[in-house]
Amino acid sequence: MTAEPTRRWLDATWPFVRAALPPAPARVVEIGCGPSGGFVPALLSAGHAADGVDPEAPAGAGFHQMEFERFAAPEPVDAVVACTSLHHVADLDVMVDRIAGALRPGGTVVVVEWARERFDERTARWCFDRLPAGGDGWLHRHAARWRESGLAWADYLDGWAAAEGLHRADRIVAALRRRFVVRSLAAAPYFFADLGLDEDDERRAGIALTGVRCVASAG
Ligand SMILES: C[S@@+](CC[C@H](N)C(=O)[O-])C[C@H]1O[C@@H](n2cnc3c(N)ncnc32)[C@H](O)[C@@H]1O
């Protein structure tokens, strides 16, 4: 996402993340904070001690430019946050084991994810019909590539996901359940920020809700 959609996305998802966290001050690690720094500034403002771990993390205190699998937290943390990063990782089971190893007993896992397995053709067409003019975000690219491919939507999507090694959300949740107790799991809007819309616009559209919001705990 470019800067403005990223800001809109983080602002919209932060209330869910904040509400799921233990009271401040908690020690929180964000997996895949991205080049914008993700929730780390908001976590610090809310009184938490926060680290952002991502090969693309920005420079600065509290940011670690590495994959989470290589990150060694100096002490067990109270919560781990992962926002649309788990579907990109190499091995889900390894990642979930690493999260479990980083958390204190009873610690919290807050996950915002994308269920690409629910991204059907009707939903894709709804998105592509609403792309802001002149944009060059990921949805713009897929609209053009799908059109050029001549493939059925499901075949195009599966080919892209396989080439990128993207994990399905149901597999992410299954991996989390192996090590954690899932406390809440809900479908949510996902595309609104890229389309310049509000979450409610997407909720009311009658399309598939492909966002996932999950809170789990270690024991
Ligand atoms: C779609 S971006 C999400 C960025 C940000 N969390 C957001 O919601 O805007 C996914 C991020 O996950 C990061 N990532 C992928 N695999 C990772 C890993 N193993 N450890 C840490 N970060 C990872 C990528 O570098 C990328 O910045």
PDBQT file of the ligand as one rigid body, heavy atoms in Angstrom, charges set to zero:
ROOT
HETATM    1  C1  LIG A 301       1.432  -6.578   3.770  1.00  0.00    +0.000 C 
HETATM    2  S1  LIG A 301       2.803  -5.957   4.666  1.00  0.00    +0.000 S 
HETATM    3  C2  LIG A 301       1.973  -5.368   6.131  1.00  0.00    +0.000 C 
HETATM    4  C3  LIG A 301       2.641  -4.171   6.742  1.00  0.00    +0.000 C 
HETATM    5  C4  LIG A 301       1.874  -3.594   7.943  1.00  0.00    +0.000 C 
HETATM    6  N1  LIG A 301       1.782  -4.556   9.021  1.00  0.00    +0.000 N 
HETATM    7  C5  LIG A 301       0.488  -3.129   7.543  1.00  0.00    +0.000 C 
HETATM    8  O1  LIG A 301      -0.504  -3.764   7.936  1.00  0.00    +0.000 OA
HETATM    9  O2  LIG A 301       0.387  -2.124   6.819  1.00  0.00    +0.000 OA
HETATM   10  C6  LIG A 301       3.575  -7.441   5.244  1.00  0.00    +0.000 C 
HETATM   11  C7  LIG A 301       4.880  -7.170   5.965  1.00  0.00    +0.000 C 
HETATM   12  O3  LIG A 301       5.301  -8.384   6.590  1.00  0.00    +0.000 OA
HETATM   13  C8  LIG A 301       6.700  -8.438   6.522  1.00  0.00    +0.000 C 
HETATM   14  N2  LIG A 301       7.136  -9.819   6.759  1.00  0.00    +0.000 N 
HETATM   15  C9  LIG A 301       6.968 -10.883   5.937  1.00  0.00    +0.000 A 
HETATM   16  N3  LIG A 301       7.519 -11.984   6.491  1.00  0.00    +0.000 NA
HETATM   17  C10 LIG A 301       8.039 -11.594   7.697  1.00  0.00    +0.000 A 
HETATM   18  C11 LIG A 301       8.760 -12.269   8.724  1.00  0.00    +0.000 A 
HETATM   19  N4  LIG A 301       9.073 -13.565   8.616  1.00  0.00    +0.000 N 
HETATM   20  N5  LIG A 301       9.129 -11.562   9.821  1.00  0.00    +0.000 NA
HETATM   21  C12 LIG A 301       8.831 -10.249   9.919  1.00  0.00    +0.000 A 
HETATM   22  N6  LIG A 301       8.166  -9.546   8.967  1.00  0.00    +0.000 NA
HETATM   23  C13 LIG A 301       7.780 -10.222   7.868  1.00  0.00    +0.000 A 
HETATM   24  C14 LIG A 301       7.024  -7.877   5.142  1.00  0.00    +0.000 C 
HETATM   25  O4  LIG A 301       8.367  -7.464   5.031  1.00  0.00    +0.000 OA
HETATM   26  C15 LIG A 301       6.018  -6.741   5.017  1.00  0.00    +0.000 C 
HETATM   27  O5  LIG A 301       6.551  -5.528   5.458  1.00  0.00    +0.000 OA
ENDROOT
TORSDOF 0
